Amino acid sequence: MNLHPADIAEVLAELDREALYEQFNQYDLELRLEIFSFLDIDIQYRLVRSLSESQLSELLNNLKPDTRNQLFSELPDDLIKYLINLLNEREKQLALKLIGYNENSIARLMTPMYVQVRPYFTVEDVFKHIKLFGKKAETLNFIYVVDENNVLIDDLKIGELLLADATTKISELIDYNFVAIKAATPMEEAFEIFQKYDRSALPIITENAVLVGIVTFDDVLDQIEDRDTEDIHRFGGMDELDVAYTKTPLLKLVQKRAGWLVILFLSEMLTASAMAYFDGEIEKAVVLALFVPLIISSGGNSGSQAASLIIRAMALGEIKLKDWWYVVKREISSGLILGGILGIIGFLRILIWQELGIYDYGVYSLYIALSVSFSLLFIVLWGTLSGSIIPFVLRRFGLDPATASAPFVATLVDVSGLIIYFTIAGIFLAGKLL
């Protein structure tokens, strides 16, 4: 049974270095190129280190430019220089051109392998042109129409050509209505354009509208997956993994997680400081300490929820920096409602437990219930506001909002939540337990 290149790549990924090298070289060049494009970057790197100079030269010169460029973007500079010198002059110029774009620009994902035609071509001419040059094209779903200066005029779906008469000129089919992305556009913005127009491929143009390449959705999808993985890792309070979890060495896994854990641990020490500050209140009313975990976890949970919602909305382009006040107003309402719900539950819980004799909170049980109830209201409100505002602050200073991780928000709310709790308890229990 003939396996798909992606399935073969999955099998090869499980082999050791020597077996990987031997198995990979058993396939013909065309299949090796397909398999290589489906391998994870760490497996590609192992192959690059294993192949001979002549094998590398053959592979690199025939790889699709976008696949090759993605490989180069992950390799050390000295290795990149060595590999580029293995390319023929044409491929070397293509590689250098792609590498020359900003690392975060959509141009780093583009390929110059596409079919372009002129307006004076007939449909018959186009199909002859496709037979000559279409084999190496990344996609034949779209044909790009350019003028004599290589300025993009329009793009046509292959289906439109199939339905047109052979003698029809391309100029009769175009309407000058097309979507293109400028080469310097950041990847995040380009992803939004892909999602908005639901296209399988989009042309990349210069500031002067000159067509320089195309980007296909499968390349964009890979980058979105990498971005989302990175954000999830950061949101969990750790550095992103360079390779898959199952292939990450134990010490590297510990290293990726230890930094944030230490930072968060040191931050949580402020919680102990806050508890120590209210030591007198706790000593007079030990019952207050019973509700500390309940109080601070509710604030941390609400903050994490808000941060998750806002960061995801930012990633999808649903909200921008200018929408901060709209978000604040919504989160104030949400925080009050959610805090009110938890506050009522907390209030009833204390009174019911007191009434049923499950726990004796003393003669001031009503005031203790009010303290817990109002504390939950304001702490959940504060947690919700903190979780929604922090991503905006980070984005405003050019930082990744995903670094507003759940542990970070929870730590912030833990410390401030204790202050809110004991302050409100002091108001309700003054002259009674305190």
N, C-alpha and C positions, 0 to 999 in steps of 0.2 A: 504493500500500500504506500502510495506517495504521500508523504507528510507535507503540510504547509510549512513554509520557511519559519513562521512564528513558532510552530510546534517543535521543529528541529532546534531552534534557538533555545527553547525551554529545556530540551534534553541536554544540549551542549553545556548549558549553564551549570549543570550538576557534576560535570567532569573535572578532574584535576588538570593542572596546567599541561602536562604532557599528552594526556588523552584528548584534551580539548584541541590541541594543535594538530594531532594526527587525524582526528575525526573531521575537523573543519576542512583540512586540505584534501579530503577524499572527494569533495564535491567540485563540480565544474565552476568556473568563474562566475557565471551568471547567478547560480544558486548561492554561492558564497557571498555575493554582494547583497542578495536579499536577506540571507540569514544574519549577516553582520548588522544590518539596519534594525533588526529586532532584538539584538543583544543589549543587555544593560551596559552602562558605561564602564563598570568595573570589569566585566567580561571582555569588552572591546579592548580595554587597556591591557589585559593579560595577553590577548592575542597579538596586539601590537608589539609587546615585549618579546613574544615567542617567534614571530615570523621572521624569515630572512629578509635582507634588504631588497632582493628582487621580488619576493612575494609581497612585501609591503608596498613597493612601488606599483606593482600590478593592481593590488587592491585599492590603494588610495586614488590612483589615476582614473579608476572606473567607478568609484563610489559617487553617489549623487552628492552634489555640492553642499546641500543642506545637512545631510547626514555627516559628511566629512567635517563640516564646520562645527557641528555640535560636538563631535569627538575632540576637535582641536580646542574648543572652549573649556574642556575639562582637564586638559593635559598640562604638565609643567612647561614653561617657556622654552627650556633647552630642548625638550623632546619635540615641541612644535616646530622649532627651527630645523631640526634634523628631518622631520617628516615632510615639511614643505619643500626641502631640497630634493626629495625623491619624486616630486611631481614634474610632469612635463611643463613647458613654458605656458601653455594655455591654461592648464589646470592650476598652475601656481598663481597666475594673475587672478583667476577667479577666487582662489582661497584667500589671497592677500586682500582682495577687494572686500570680501565678506567680513574678514577679521577686522578690517579697518573701521567698521561701524561700531557705535557705542554698544557696550555689552548688553544693555537693557533695551536696545531698539529692536523693532520688529524685523529690520533688515538682516539681523543675525540669523533669522530662521528662513530667509528666502532662498529660492533656487533660481538660477538663470535658465533652467531647462523648461521651456514652454514653447508654444507655437504662436508666432506672430505673423500677421499678413498685412497687405496694403489695401486701401479702399478700392483700387482699380482691379483687384483680383476678382475673377468670377468664382462661383461656388465650385466649379470643376477644378479651377486652378488651386483652390484651397485644399481640396482632397488630394491632389497630386503632391502638394507641398507637405501635407501631413504624412503621406507615405514615405517621403524622402527624409523628413526631419522629426517625425512624431515618435519614433521608437524610444528616444531618450527623454522625452518630455515627462515631467512629473505627473501631469494630468492632461487629458484631452477633453475634459468636460467643457472647457472654455477656450476659445480662440481669441487672441488679442489683436486689435486693429491699431496700427500706428501709422504716422505720416512719415515723410522723408527724413525728418529730424528725430525719429524714434519717439515722438510724443504720442502718448496714449490717446486714442480717439474714442474707442469703445471696446467692449468685449461682447462676444457672441456665444451663446450656448450651442453646442454641437448639434443639438436637436433642431435648432432653427435652420442650420445648413442642410441637414438631412431632409427637411421638408420643403426646401426651396428648389427651384429649377436650376439645372446645371449651368445655364447661361446667365443667371442673375448675378449682377455685380454686388460686391460686399457693400459698396456705398449706398445701395438701395435697401440694405437690411439694417444698417446702423441707425440709431436714434440719438447718439451722443449722451445717452443716459447710463452712467455706470458708477460703480463704487470703487475707489482705490485708496490705498493707505500710503502716506508719505514715509519714506525710508527711515527717518529719524523718530517716528512715532514710538513712544514707549510701549512695551509689550502689553502692559495692563490695558491701555487705551485701545490697542489693536484687538485684544480679546473681546472687548465690548462691541467693537465694530462687527466682528465675526458673528457674535451672538445676535446683534440687532438685525443684520441682513441675512442670516442663516445661509451663508455661502460655503461651498466646499473648497473654494480657492479665491483669493483676492490678489489683484495686481499691486506691486510696490512701485512707487514713482518717486522721482526727485522733486525738489521744490519747483523745478521748471516743467514738471509733468512728464519727464522722460521715463519711459518704462525700463526698469532695471532688474525686475524679477517678479516672482509670485510666491505667495505663502499658501500652503494647503492646510486644510483643517486638521489633518492628522498630526502635523507638526505642532500646531497650536494646542491641540488636545494634550499632547505630551507635556508641553510647558505648563498648561493649566494644572495638570496632575502634579507636576513637580512643585508648583507654587502652592497648591492646596496642601500637599504633604508637609511642606516647610511651615506653612501657617499653623497647621494642626499641631506639629511638634512644638512650635513656639508658644502656641496658646496653652499647651500642656505644661509649660514651664521648663523647656529644655531646648538645646540647640538641635537644628535639623540634622538628620542622619545623612551621610554622604552616599551610602548604599542601602540595600534592603535590610530590614531588621534581622532576618535570619542569617545574613552574611556579614553582619557587623561584629567584630571581635568583642569579647566581654569587656576588656579594659577600655576600649573605645566607647562602648555603650555607657559605661560608668562615667567616663570623662565627659560625655555629652550631657549627662544628667546632673553630675555633681555640682557644676558651677551655679546653676539656678537654685538647686536645693540649698546650697550654702547661703546664697544671697537671701532666699526666702526665710531660711532659719534665723539668720541674723535679724531680719525684719520682724519676725515673729517674737523675737526677744523684747520688742517694744510692748507686746501684749503683756508679758510678765511685768514690765515696768509700770504699765497702766494698772495692773492688778495690785502691785505694791503701793501705788499712790493712793488707792482706795482701801488700803489695808484696814484702816480704822472703821470704815463703814461695814466691811465684811465681818470684822470682829464683833461689832454690835449686832449685826443682822446676818448671821451665817446663812440663813435661808436664801439670801440674794445670790450666793455662789452657786446654788442649785441650777439656776437658770442661765448662767453664763454660757455654757455650750449651746443652748437653745438660741440665745440671743445672737451670738456672733456667727453661728452657722447660717441663720436665716438671712443676715445681712450679706454674708459672703456668697450664698447661693443666688440671691437676687442680683448681686453685682455681676456674677459670672454669667447669668442669663442675659442681662442687658448687654454686656460686652460681646457675647456671642452673636446676638441679634444685630448689633451695630456693625461689627467687623464684617459679618457676612453681607450685610446690605451695602457696605462700602465696596467690598470685593465685586459685587454684582453691578455696581454703578447706580444703585437705587437712591443713594444719598451722597451728597457732596459736602465739602467743608462749609459751604454757605447755608446748609440746612441744619446747623447746630441748634439754633433756637427752636426750630420746629421739633427736633428730637427731644430737647429739654422739656418742652411743654407736654409732649406725649408721655415722656417717662415720669414726669411729676404726677400726672394723672394715674399712670400705671402703678407707680410706687405707692401712692396713697390707697388705691384700691387693694393692691396685694398686701400692703402692710396692715390695712384695716381687716382683711380676711384673717391673716395670721394673728393679729391682735385680739380679735374676737374669740378665736379658737383658744388662744393662750389664756384669756380671761376666764372663759367657761371651764377650761380644764382645771384651773386652780380652785375655783369655787365648787365644782362638782367633786373633786378629790377631797376637799375640806368637808363638804356636806355628807359624803359617803363614808368618811372616816378613814379613807385610804392613806391620807397623810395629814398631819396637823400642822397647819401653817401659823397657828396662833390666833389671837384675838384681832390681829390686824390683817387677816387674810384678804379682805376686800381691797385694802390699800396696796398689798403686795400684788394682787391680781391687776389692779390699775397700773402699777409701776411696770409690770411685765408687758401688759397690753399696749400702753403708750410707747414703751421702748421699742417694741416690735414694729409699730407703725412708723416711727421716725428712722429706725435703723434700716428697715427695708426700703424706705424712701431714699435714704442716703446711699445705700448700696446700689440701688437702681440708677440714681443720678451719677454716681462715681463710675459705674460700669459703662454708662453710655457716653460720658464726657471724656474719659481718658483716651479712647481711640481718636477722638477729634483733636485732642491736644498733641498726641503723637504724630498724627498726620500733618498737623499745622507746622511742626518742626521737622518735617521731612522724614520721619521715622515710620517703620512698619507698624500699623495698628495692631497686628497680631502679637506684638510683644506685650500688649496689654493682656497678658495671659490670665487665665482663671485663678491660678495661685497668687499672682501679683495683686489682682483686684481683691481677692479674699483676704489677703494679709492686710491691705490698707483698711478694709472695712472692719476687720477684727479689732484692730487697735482703736480706731475711732468709735466703733460700736460700743466698746467697754465704757468709754468716756460718756457717750450718750446715755447708756443704761444706768450708770451710777449717778449721773446728774439728775435724771428723771426720778430715780428711786429716792434721791435726797429730797426732792420736792414733795413727793407724796408721803414719805415716811418721816419727814422732819418733825421732831417733837413726839414721835411715837416710838419706833424702833431705833431711830437715829437721833 
